[in-house]
Amino acid sequence: MPRGLARRTEFEQWAKPFALLASQIWSELEPLAFARLDELSRENLQKQLGLVEYYLRKGLLVQAVTLAREWVVSYALLCWGAGDWLRRADRAEAEKALGAAAARAQGENVEPPEWVAQLSCSAELAHFWGELSNLRNALAHCAMSHDAPSVSTIEQNTQTLPQKLRSLLGLAPDAILAGARVVIDLSTFYQGTARLDELPYYIERAKELAGEGNEVVLTGQAPIWMYLAVAHALHGKARRLLYDSPVTGEIVIFEHTAL
């Protein structure tokens, strides 16, 4: 049974008033979905561009600008072909590089990193990042400055975002960047038998290995209480947590990723 139909059936059983809207909502949102959430590619960027357009159709300017800004950061990392595009530190490095390129384009005595300066779209990217940063700041600070643009100007500039993003997308490399995956074998945390009084050590060890914002896979022979405690401790640290064993294969425990 198609997922949209299955959801409508559930609505008809448990929330009848919403059954009339289920098909419409599903048909509207399904084209925006992307199955391989950990992969950054032209297809992923195309889906995100579609979501920017969706926000604009709904009049959600703040969301459109916010996503467009993150889109450009992801785009730069894809063009660079290095780093983990979902790790905060790598994205911050790309933002810093884009900021330096934009400042250089404005005549400031700033030297951007070599990798961004050598991109074929470096000039377009630097100019657009400067425009996008100004637009984002005007919205984020609620236009509370003497030189703030008018509401109509903000709206006009926001409506041009899809065209500019699409222009950059045409120059994107046909490549894929995967988010970081960390595999933690809990059986390596102890020798012989796991001890409950050493649970704090096991938890801290798991948190250290997991890092921040990674996809984490828990595996290895270990007692259930250790798995439960470690999984609980990683909630909020891992963007995605999976359990893997030869019997079950990979099972998703939780997932905190955007559409």
MIDOSE-1310 file (N, C-alpha, C; in nm, 2 decimals, decimal comma, always signed):
residues 259
mprg	+0,09/-0,12/+0,00/+0,00/+0,00/+0,00/+0,09/+0,12/+0,00; +0,07/+0,22/-0,09/+0,14/+0,34/-0,09/+0,14/+0,41/+0,05; +0,25/+0,48/+0,08/+0,25/+0,54/+0,21/+0,15/+0,65/+0,23; +0,12/+0,72/+0,13/+0,02/+0,83/+0,14/-0,12/+0,77/+0,17
larr	-0,15/+0,65/+0,10/-0,28/+0,59/+0,13/-0,28/+0,53/+0,27; -0,17/+0,47/+0,31/-0,17/+0,41/+0,44/-0,19/+0,52/+0,55; -0,13/+0,64/+0,53/-0,16/+0,74/+0,63/-0,30/+0,79/+0,63; -0,36/+0,80/+0,51/-0,50/+0,84/+0,50/-0,59/+0,74/+0,57
tefe	-0,56/+0,61/+0,56/-0,63/+0,50/+0,63/-0,62/+0,52/+0,78; -0,50/+0,55/+0,83/-0,48/+0,57/+0,97/-0,57/+0,69/+1,02; -0,57/+0,80/+0,94/-0,65/+0,92/+0,97/-0,79/+0,88/+0,98; -0,84/+0,81/+0,88/-0,98/+0,77/+0,88/-1,02/+0,69/+1,00
qwak	-0,93/+0,62/+1,05/-0,95/+0,54/+1,17/-0,94/+0,62/+1,30; -0,84/+0,70/+1,31/-0,81/+0,77/+1,44/-0,84/+0,92/+1,44; -0,84/+0,98/+1,33/-0,86/+1,13/+1,32/-0,94/+1,16/+1,20; -1,06/+1,13/+1,19/-1,14/+1,14/+1,07/-1,14/+1,28/+1,00
pfal	-1,14/+1,39/+1,08/-1,14/+1,52/+1,01/-1,02/+1,54/+0,93; -0,91/+1,48/+0,96/-0,78/+1,50/+0,89/-0,77/+1,41/+0,77; -0,86/+1,32/+0,75/-0,85/+1,22/+0,64/-0,87/+1,30/+0,51; -0,95/+1,40/+0,51/-0,98/+1,48/+0,39/-0,86/+1,55/+0,34
lasq	-0,77/+1,58/+0,43/-0,65/+1,66/+0,40/-0,53/+1,58/+0,37; -0,53/+1,45/+0,42/-0,41/+1,37/+0,41/-0,35/+1,35/+0,27; -0,43/+1,32/+0,17/-0,38/+1,30/+0,04/-0,32/+1,43/-0,02; -0,39/+1,54/+0,01/-0,34/+1,67/-0,04/-0,21/+1,71/+0,02
iwse	-0,20/+1,69/+0,15/-0,07/+1,72/+0,22/+0,04/+1,63/+0,17; +0,01/+1,50/+0,16/+0,11/+1,40/+0,11/+0,16/+1,44/-0,03; +0,07/+1,47/-0,12/+0,11/+1,50/-0,26/+0,19/+1,63/-0,27; +0,16/+1,72/-0,17/+0,24/+1,84/-0,17/+0,38/+1,83/-0,11
lepl	+0,39/+1,74/-0,01/+0,52/+1,73/+0,05/+0,61/+1,62/+0,00; +0,55/+1,52/-0,06/+0,63/+1,40/-0,10/+0,74/+1,44/-0,20; +0,72/+1,53/-0,30/+0,83/+1,57/-0,39/+0,95/+1,64/-0,32; +0,93/+1,68/-0,20/+1,04/+1,75/-0,13/+1,13/+1,65/-0,05
afar	+1,08/+1,53/-0,04/+1,16/+1,43/+0,04/+1,28/+1,38/-0,03; +1,38/+1,35/+0,05/+1,51/+1,29/+0,00/+1,55/+1,18/+0,09; +1,56/+1,06/+0,03/+1,58/+0,94/+0,11/+1,71/+0,93/+0,17; +1,82/+0,97/+0,10/+1,96/+0,95/+0,15/+2,00/+1,07/+0,22
ldel	+1,96/+1,09/+0,34/+1,98/+1,21/+0,42/+2,12/+1,24/+0,45; +2,21/+1,14/+0,46/+2,35/+1,16/+0,49/+2,43/+1,19/+0,37; +2,38/+1,19/+0,25/+2,45/+1,21/+0,13/+2,43/+1,35/+0,08; +2,54/+1,43/+0,05/+2,53/+1,56/-0,01/+2,56/+1,54/-0,16
sren	+2,47/+1,58/-0,24/+2,49/+1,56/-0,39/+2,41/+1,67/-0,46; +2,42/+1,67/-0,59/+2,34/+1,76/-0,67/+2,19/+1,73/-0,65; +2,15/+1,61/-0,63/+2,01/+1,57/-0,61/+1,96/+1,62/-0,48; +2,05/+1,61/-0,38/+2,01/+1,66/-0,24/+1,99/+1,81/-0,25
lqkq	+2,08/+1,88/-0,31/+2,07/+2,03/-0,33/+1,95/+2,07/-0,41; +1,92/+1,99/-0,51/+1,80/+2,02/-0,59/+1,67/+2,01/-0,50; +1,67/+1,91/-0,41/+1,55/+1,89/-0,32/+1,55/+2,01/-0,22; +1,66/+2,05/-0,17/+1,66/+2,16/-0,08/+1,62/+2,29/-0,15
lglv	+1,66/+2,31/-0,28/+1,61/+2,42/-0,36/+1,46/+2,42/-0,37; +1,41/+2,30/-0,39/+1,26/+2,29/-0,40/+1,19/+2,33/-0,27; +1,26/+2,30/-0,16/+1,20/+2,34/-0,03/+1,21/+2,49/-0,01; +1,32/+2,55/-0,06/+1,32/+2,70/-0,05/+1,21/+2,76/-0,13
eyyl	+1,18/+2,71/-0,25/+1,07/+2,75/-0,33/+0,93/+2,73/-0,26; +0,92/+2,62/-0,19/+0,80/+2,59/-0,12/+0,78/+2,69/-0,01; +0,88/+2,72/+0,07/+0,87/+2,82/+0,17/+0,83/+2,96/+0,11; +0,88/+2,99/+0,00/+0,85/+3,12/-0,06/+0,70/+3,12/-0,10
rkgl	+0,65/+3,01/-0,16/+0,51/+3,00/-0,20/+0,42/+3,02/-0,08; +0,47/+2,98/+0,04/+0,39/+2,99/+0,16/+0,41/+3,12/+0,23; +0,50/+3,20/+0,18/+0,52/+3,33/+0,25/+0,61/+3,32/+0,37; +0,69/+3,21/+0,38/+0,78/+3,19/+0,49/+0,92/+3,24/+0,45
lvqa	+0,94/+3,37/+0,46/+1,06/+3,43/+0,41/+1,18/+3,39/+0,50; +1,16/+3,40/+0,63/+1,27/+3,37/+0,72/+1,32/+3,22/+0,70; +1,23/+3,13/+0,69/+1,27/+2,99/+0,66/+1,34/+2,98/+0,53; +1,29/+3,05/+0,43/+1,36/+3,04/+0,29/+1,50/+3,09/+0,30
vtla	+1,52/+3,21/+0,36/+1,65/+3,27/+0,37/+1,75/+3,18/+0,45; +1,70/+3,13/+0,56/+1,78/+3,04/+0,65/+1,83/+2,92/+0,58; +1,73/+2,85/+0,51/+1,77/+2,73/+0,43/+1,86/+2,77/+0,31; +1,84/+2,88/+0,25/+1,92/+2,92/+0,14/+2,07/+2,94/+0,18
rewv	+2,08/+3,00/+0,30/+2,22/+3,02/+0,35/+2,29/+2,89/+0,38; +2,22/+2,79/+0,44/+2,28/+2,66/+0,47/+2,30/+2,59/+0,34; +2,22/+2,61/+0,24/+2,24/+2,55/+0,10/+2,37/+2,60/+0,05; +2,40/+2,72/+0,06/+2,53/+2,77/+0,00/+2,65/+2,71/+0,07
vsya	+2,64/+2,70/+0,21/+2,75/+2,63/+0,28/+2,77/+2,49/+0,23; +2,66/+2,42/+0,22/+2,66/+2,28/+0,17/+2,72/+2,27/+0,03; +2,68/+2,37/-0,05/+2,72/+2,38/-0,19/+2,88/+2,40/-0,20; +2,93/+2,49/-0,11/+3,07/+2,51/-0,11/+3,15/+2,39/-0,07
llcw	+3,10/+2,31/+0,03/+3,16/+2,19/+0,07/+3,16/+2,09/-0,04; +3,05/+2,08/-0,11/+3,04/+1,98/-0,22/+3,14/+2,02/-0,33; +3,16/+2,15/-0,36/+3,25/+2,19/-0,46/+3,40/+2,17/-0,41; +3,42/+2,19/-0,28/+3,55/+2,16/-0,22/+3,58/+2,01/-0,23
gagd	+3,48/+1,93/-0,20/+3,50/+1,79/-0,21/+3,57/+1,73/-0,09; +3,57/+1,80/+0,03/+3,64/+1,76/+0,15/+3,55/+1,79/+0,27; +3,59/+1,72/+0,38/+3,52/+1,75/+0,50/+3,39/+1,67/+0,52; +3,33/+1,68/+0,64/+3,21/+1,62/+0,67/+3,10/+1,73/+0,66
wlrr	+3,01/+1,72/+0,56/+2,92/+1,83/+0,54/+2,82/+1,85/+0,65; +2,80/+1,75/+0,74/+2,71/+1,77/+0,85/+2,78/+1,80/+0,99; +2,91/+1,80/+0,99/+2,98/+1,84/+1,11/+2,99/+1,99/+1,13; +2,95/+2,04/+1,25/+2,94/+2,18/+1,27/+3,08/+2,25/+1,25
adra	+3,19/+2,19/+1,28/+3,32/+2,25/+1,27/+3,35/+2,27/+1,12; +3,32/+2,17/+1,04/+3,35/+2,18/+0,89/+3,26/+2,28/+0,83; +3,13/+2,29/+0,87/+3,04/+2,39/+0,81/+3,09/+2,53/+0,86; +3,14/+2,55/+0,98/+3,19/+2,68/+1,03/+3,31/+2,72/+0,95
eaek	+3,39/+2,62/+0,91/+3,51/+2,65/+0,83/+3,47/+2,70/+0,69; +3,37/+2,64/+0,64/+3,32/+2,68/+0,51/+3,26/+2,82/+0,51; +3,18/+2,85/+0,62/+3,12/+2,98/+0,64/+3,23/+3,09/+0,65; +3,34/+3,06/+0,72/+3,45/+3,15/+0,74/+3,52/+3,18/+0,60
alga	+3,53/+3,07/+0,52/+3,60/+3,09/+0,39/+3,51/+3,17/+0,30; +3,38/+3,15/+0,30/+3,29/+3,22/+0,22/+3,28/+3,37/+0,26; +3,29/+3,39/+0,39/+3,29/+3,53/+0,45/+3,42/+3,60/+0,40; +3,53/+3,53/+0,40/+3,66/+3,60/+0,36/+3,65/+3,63/+0,21
aaar	+3,59/+3,53/+0,13/+3,58/+3,56/-0,02/+3,49/+3,68/-0,04; +3,38/+3,69/+0,03/+3,29/+3,80/+0,01/+3,35/+3,93/+0,05; +3,43/+3,93/+0,16/+3,50/+4,05/+0,20/+3,61/+4,09/+0,10; +3,67/+3,99/+0,04/+3,77/+4,02/-0,06/+3,71/+4,08/-0,19
aqge	+3,59/+4,03/-0,22/+3,51/+4,09/-0,33/+3,47/+4,23/-0,31; +3,46/+4,27/-0,18/+3,42/+4,41/-0,15/+3,54/+4,50/-0,14; +3,66/+4,45/-0,17/+3,78/+4,53/-0,17/+3,86/+4,52/-0,04; +3,81/+4,44/+0,06/+3,89/+4,44/+0,19/+4,02/+4,36/+0,17
nvep	+4,11/+4,39/+0,25/+4,24/+4,32/+0,24/+4,24/+4,19/+0,32; +4,16/+4,09/+0,26/+4,14/+3,96/+0,33/+4,18/+3,85/+0,22; +4,25/+3,75/+0,27/+4,29/+3,64/+0,18/+4,20/+3,52/+0,21; +4,11/+3,48/+0,12/+4,03/+3,36/+0,15/+4,12/+3,24/+0,13
pewv	+4,07/+3,12/+0,19/+4,15/+3,00/+0,17/+4,16/+2,96/+0,02; +4,27/+2,90/-0,01/+4,30/+2,87/-0,15/+4,19/+2,79/-0,22; +4,13/+2,69/-0,14/+4,03/+2,61/-0,20/+3,91/+2,68/-0,25; +3,87/+2,78/-0,18/+3,75/+2,86/-0,22/+3,79/+2,96/-0,33
aqls	+3,91/+3,01/-0,33/+3,95/+3,10/-0,43/+3,97/+3,03/-0,57; +4,00/+2,90/-0,57/+4,02/+2,83/-0,69/+3,89/+2,77/-0,75; +3,78/+2,78/-0,68/+3,66/+2,73/-0,74/+3,62/+2,80/-0,87; +3,57/+2,73/-0,97/+3,53/+2,80/-1,09/+3,42/+2,90/-1,07
csae	+3,34/+2,88/-0,97/+3,23/+2,98/-0,94/+3,26/+3,07/-0,82; +3,39/+3,09/-0,80/+3,43/+3,16/-0,68/+3,38/+3,30/-0,67; +3,38/+3,37/-0,79/+3,34/+3,51/-0,79/+3,18/+3,52/-0,76; +3,11/+3,43/-0,83/+2,96/+3,43/-0,81/+2,93/+3,39/-0,67
lahf	+3,00/+3,30/-0,62/+2,97/+3,25/-0,48/+3,00/+3,36/-0,38; +3,11/+3,43/-0,39/+3,15/+3,53/-0,30/+3,04/+3,65/-0,30; +3,00/+3,69/-0,42/+2,91/+3,80/-0,44/+2,77/+3,76/-0,38; +2,73/+3,63/-0,41/+2,60/+3,59/-0,36/+2,60/+3,57/-0,20
wgel	+2,71/+3,52/-0,15/+2,72/+3,51/+0,00/+2,71/+3,64/+0,07; +2,77/+3,74/+0,01/+2,76/+3,88/+0,07/+2,61/+3,93/+0,07; +2,54/+3,91/-0,05/+2,40/+3,95/-0,06/+2,32/+3,87/+0,04; +2,34/+3,74/+0,05/+2,26/+3,65/+0,13/+2,29/+3,68/+0,28
snlr	+2,41/+3,71/+0,32/+2,44/+3,75/+0,46/+2,37/+3,88/+0,50; +2,37/+3,98/+0,41/+2,29/+4,10/+0,44/+2,14/+4,08/+0,45; +2,09/+3,99/+0,37/+1,95/+3,96/+0,37/+1,91/+3,89/+0,50; +2,00/+3,79/+0,53/+1,97/+3,71/+0,66/+1,98/+3,80/+0,78
nala	+2,08/+3,89/+0,78/+2,10/+3,98/+0,90/+1,98/+4,08/+0,91; +1,93/+4,12/+0,80/+1,81/+4,21/+0,80/+1,69/+4,14/+0,87; +1,67/+4,02/+0,83/+1,56/+3,94/+0,89/+1,59/+3,90/+1,04; +1,71/+3,86/+1,06/+1,75/+3,81/+1,20/+1,74/+3,92/+1,30
hcam	+1,77/+4,04/+1,26/+1,77/+4,16/+1,35/+1,65/+4,24/+1,34; +1,55/+4,19/+1,27/+1,42/+4,25/+1,25/+1,43/+4,39/+1,20; +1,53/+4,41/+1,11/+1,55/+4,54/+1,04/+1,57/+4,66/+1,14; +1,63/+4,63/+1,26/+1,65/+4,73/+1,36/+1,79/+4,79/+1,34
shda	+1,80/+4,87/+1,23/+1,92/+4,95/+1,21/+1,89/+5,06/+1,12; +1,97/+5,17/+1,12/+1,94/+5,29/+1,04/+1,94/+5,26/+0,89; +2,03/+5,16/+0,84/+2,04/+5,13/+0,70/+1,96/+5,01/+0,66; +1,87/+4,97/+0,74/+1,79/+4,84/+0,71/+1,71/+4,86/+0,58
psvs	+1,70/+4,76/+0,50/+1,62/+4,77/+0,38/+1,47/+4,76/+0,42; +1,39/+4,81/+0,33/+1,24/+4,81/+0,35/+1,19/+4,67/+0,34; +1,07/+4,65/+0,39/+1,01/+4,52/+0,39/+0,99/+4,47/+0,24; +0,95/+4,57/+0,16/+0,93/+4,53/+0,02/+1,06/+4,49/-0,05
tieq	+1,17/+4,56/-0,01/+1,30/+4,52/-0,07/+1,34/+4,39/-0,02; +1,32/+4,36/+0,11/+1,35/+4,23/+0,16/+1,28/+4,12/+0,09; +1,15/+4,14/+0,06/+1,07/+4,04/+0,00/+1,11/+4,02/-0,15; +1,14/+4,13/-0,22/+1,19/+4,12/-0,36/+1,32/+4,05/-0,37
ntqt	+1,41/+4,08/-0,28/+1,54/+4,01/-0,28/+1,52/+3,86/-0,25; +1,43/+3,83/-0,16/+1,41/+3,69/-0,12/+1,35/+3,61/-0,24; +1,27/+3,67/-0,31/+1,20/+3,60/-0,43/+1,30/+3,57/-0,54; +1,42/+3,63/-0,54/+1,52/+3,60/-0,64/+1,61/+3,48/-0,60
lpqk	+1,60/+3,44/-0,48/+1,69/+3,33/-0,43/+1,69/+3,20/-0,52; +1,57/+3,15/-0,55/+1,57/+3,02/-0,63/+1,65/+3,04/-0,76; +1,63/+3,15/-0,83/+1,70/+3,17/-0,96/+1,85/+3,16/-0,93; +1,90/+3,23/-0,83/+2,04/+3,24/-0,80/+2,10/+3,10/-0,76
lrsl	+2,02/+3,03/-0,68/+2,06/+2,90/-0,63/+2,07/+2,80/-0,75; +1,97/+2,81/-0,84/+1,97/+2,72/-0,95/+2,09/+2,75/-1,05; +2,12/+2,88/-1,06/+2,24/+2,91/-1,14/+2,37/+2,85/-1,08; +2,38/+2,85/-0,95/+2,50/+2,78/-0,89/+2,49/+2,63/-0,90
lgla	+2,37/+2,58/-0,89/+2,35/+2,43/-0,90/+2,40/+2,38/-1,03; +2,38/+2,46/-1,13/+2,43/+2,41/-1,27/+2,58/+2,40/-1,28; +2,65/+2,46/-1,18/+2,80/+2,45/-1,18/+2,85/+2,35/-1,08; +2,76/+2,28/-1,01/+2,80/+2,19/-0,90/+2,86/+2,07/-0,96
pdai	+2,96/+2,01/-0,90/+3,03/+1,89/-0,95/+2,93/+1,77/-0,93; +2,95/+1,67/-1,01/+2,87/+1,55/-1,00/+2,95/+1,45/-0,90; +2,93/+1,49/-0,78/+3,00/+1,42/-0,67/+2,91/+1,39/-0,55; +2,95/+1,31/-0,46/+2,88/+1,28/-0,34/+2,97/+1,30/-0,22
laga	+2,92/+1,37/-0,11/+2,99/+1,37/+0,02/+2,90/+1,30/+0,12; +2,96/+1,21/+0,19/+2,88/+1,14/+0,30/+2,91/+1,20/+0,43; +2,81/+1,20/+0,52/+2,83/+1,25/+0,66/+2,91/+1,14/+0,73; +2,97/+1,19/+0,84/+3,06/+1,10/+0,92/+2,98/+0,99/+0,99
rvvi	+3,03/+0,87/+0,98/+2,97/+0,75/+1,05/+3,08/+0,70/+1,15; +3,03/+0,68/+1,28/+3,12/+0,63/+1,38/+3,06/+0,50/+1,43; +3,15/+0,39/+1,42/+3,10/+0,26/+1,47/+3,17/+0,24/+1,61; +3,08/+0,21/+1,71/+3,13/+0,19/+1,84/+3,10/+0,04/+1,88
dlst	+3,21/-0,04/+1,90/+3,20/-0,18/+1,94/+3,20/-0,18/+2,09; +3,09/-0,20/+2,16/+3,08/-0,20/+2,30/+3,16/-0,31/+2,37; +3,18/-0,42/+2,29/+3,25/-0,53/+2,35/+3,40/-0,50/+2,38; +3,45/-0,39/+2,32/+3,59/-0,35/+2,35/+3,60/-0,27/+2,47
fyqg	+3,49/-0,23/+2,54/+3,49/-0,15/+2,65/+3,53/-0,22/+2,78; +3,53/-0,35/+2,78/+3,56/-0,43/+2,90/+3,62/-0,56/+2,86; +3,68/-0,63/+2,96/+3,74/-0,76/+2,94/+3,66/-0,86/+3,04; +3,63/-0,97/+2,98/+3,56/-1,07/+3,06/+3,41/-1,04/+3,07
tarl	+3,37/-0,98/+3,18/+3,23/-0,95/+3,21/+3,22/-0,80/+3,23; +3,12/-0,74/+3,17/+3,09/-0,59/+3,20/+3,04/-0,58/+3,34; +3,09/-0,47/+3,40/+3,05/-0,44/+3,54/+2,97/-0,32/+3,55; +2,86/-0,33/+3,63/+2,76/-0,22/+3,64/+2,83/-0,10/+3,71
delp	+2,92/-0,13/+3,80/+2,98/-0,01/+3,87/+3,08/+0,07/+3,78; +3,11/+0,01/+3,66/+3,19/+0,08/+3,57/+3,11/+0,15/+3,46; +2,98/+0,15/+3,47/+2,89/+0,21/+3,37/+2,93/+0,35/+3,34; +2,96/+0,44/+3,44/+3,00/+0,58/+3,41/+3,11/+0,58/+3,31
yyie	+3,21/+0,49/+3,33/+3,32/+0,49/+3,24/+3,28/+0,45/+3,10; +3,19/+0,35/+3,09/+3,14/+0,30/+2,96/+3,07/+0,42/+2,88; +2,99/+0,49/+2,96/+2,91/+0,60/+2,90/+3,01/+0,71/+2,85; +3,10/+0,75/+2,93/+3,20/+0,86/+2,89/+3,28/+0,82/+2,77
rake	+3,32/+0,69/+2,77/+3,40/+0,64/+2,66/+3,31/+0,64/+2,53; +3,19/+0,60/+2,53/+3,10/+0,61/+2,42/+3,08/+0,75/+2,37; +3,06/+0,84/+2,46/+3,04/+0,98/+2,42/+3,16/+1,04/+2,36; +3,28/+1,00/+2,41/+3,40/+1,05/+2,35/+3,42/+1,00/+2,21
lage	+3,39/+0,88/+2,19/+3,40/+0,82/+2,05/+3,30/+0,87/+1,96; +3,18/+0,90/+2,01/+3,07/+0,94/+1,92/+3,09/+1,08/+1,86; +3,16/+1,17/+1,94/+3,17/+1,30/+1,89/+3,04/+1,38/+1,89; +3,03/+1,48/+1,81/+2,91/+1,56/+1,80/+2,85/+1,56/+1,66
gnev	+2,72/+1,53/+1,65/+2,65/+1,54/+1,53/+2,68/+1,43/+1,43; +2,74/+1,32/+1,47/+2,77/+1,21/+1,37/+2,66/+1,11/+1,37; +2,66/+1,02/+1,27/+2,58/+0,90/+1,27/+2,66/+0,80/+1,34; +2,60/+0,74/+1,44/+2,67/+0,64/+1,53/+2,60/+0,51/+1,52
vltg	+2,69/+0,41/+1,51/+2,64/+0,27/+1,51/+2,69/+0,20/+1,63; +2,60/+0,14/+1,71/+2,64/+0,06/+1,83/+2,64/-0,09/+1,79; +2,74/-0,16/+1,82/+2,75/-0,30/+1,79/+2,84/-0,37/+1,89; +2,85/-0,50/+1,88/+2,93/-0,58/+1,97/+2,86/-0,64/+2,08
qapi	+2,91/-0,75/+2,13/+2,85/-0,82/+2,24/+2,86/-0,75/+2,37; +2,75/-0,71/+2,43/+2,74/-0,63/+2,55/+2,61/-0,65/+2,62; +2,60/-0,63/+2,75/+2,47/-0,65/+2,81/+2,37/-0,54/+2,77; +2,24/-0,58/+2,78/+2,13/-0,49/+2,74/+2,14/-0,36/+2,82
wmyl	+2,17/-0,36/+2,95/+2,17/-0,24/+3,03/+2,28/-0,14/+2,98; +2,39/-0,20/+2,93/+2,49/-0,11/+2,87/+2,44/-0,04/+2,74; +2,38/-0,12/+2,66/+2,32/-0,06/+2,53/+2,22/+0,05/+2,57; +2,13/+0,02/+2,66/+2,03/+0,12/+2,69/+2,09/+0,25/+2,75
avah	+2,19/+0,23/+2,84/+2,25/+0,35/+2,90/+2,32/+0,43/+2,80; +2,40/+0,37/+2,71/+2,48/+0,44/+2,61/+2,38/+0,51/+2,51; +2,28/+0,44/+2,47/+2,19/+0,50/+2,37/+2,12/+0,62/+2,43; +2,09/+0,62/+2,56/+2,03/+0,73/+2,63/+2,13/+0,85/+2,63
alhg	+2,25/+0,81/+2,66/+2,35/+0,92/+2,68/+2,39/+0,99/+2,54; +2,37/+0,91/+2,43/+2,40/+0,97/+2,30/+2,29/+1,05/+2,24; +2,17/+1,05/+2,31/+2,06/+1,13/+2,26/+2,09/+1,28/+2,27; +2,09/+1,35/+2,16/+2,13/+1,49/+2,17/+2,27/+1,51/+2,12
karr	+2,35/+1,40/+2,11/+2,49/+1,41/+2,06/+2,50/+1,36/+1,92; +2,44/+1,24/+1,90/+2,44/+1,18/+1,77/+2,32/+1,23/+1,69; +2,34/+1,26/+1,56/+2,22/+1,30/+1,48/+2,14/+1,17/+1,44; +2,21/+1,06/+1,44/+2,14/+0,93/+1,40/+2,21/+0,82/+1,48
llyd	+2,13/+0,73/+1,54/+2,19/+0,62/+1,62/+2,13/+0,49/+1,57; +2,22/+0,40/+1,54/+2,17/+0,27/+1,49/+2,23/+0,15/+1,57; +2,16/+0,04/+1,57/+2,21/-0,08/+1,63/+2,24/-0,18/+1,52; +2,35/-0,25/+1,53/+2,39/-0,34/+1,42/+2,44/-0,47/+1,49
spvt	+2,39/-0,59/+1,43/+2,43/-0,72/+1,47/+2,42/-0,81/+1,35; +2,49/-0,92/+1,35/+2,48/-1,02/+1,24/+2,34/-1,07/+1,22; +2,26/-1,08/+1,33/+2,13/-1,13/+1,33/+2,03/-1,03/+1,27; +2,03/-0,91/+1,32/+1,93/-0,81/+1,29/+1,96/-0,72/+1,17
geiv	+2,09/-0,71/+1,15/+2,14/-0,60/+1,06/+2,12/-0,47/+1,12; +2,12/-0,36/+1,05/+2,11/-0,23/+1,11/+1,97/-0,19/+1,14; +1,95/-0,14/+1,26/+1,82/-0,09/+1,31/+1,83/+0,05/+1,36; +1,75/+0,14/+1,31/+1,76/+0,28/+1,35/+1,69/+0,29/+1,49
ifeh	+1,77/+0,35/+1,58/+1,72/+0,37/+1,72/+1,65/+0,51/+1,72; +1,72/+0,61/+1,68/+1,66/+0,75/+1,66/+1,73/+0,82/+1,55; +1,66/+0,92/+1,50/+1,72/+1,00/+1,39/+1,67/+1,14/+1,40; +1,77/+1,24/+1,40/+1,73/+1,38/+1,41/+1,79/+1,45/+1,29
tal	+1,73/+1,43/+1,18/+1,77/+1,50/+1,05/+1,66/+1,57/+0,99; +1,69/+1,67/+0,92/+1,59/+1,76/+0,85/+1,54/+1,69/+0,72; +1,43/+1,74/+0,67/+1,37/+1,69/+0,54/+1,47/+1,73/+0,43
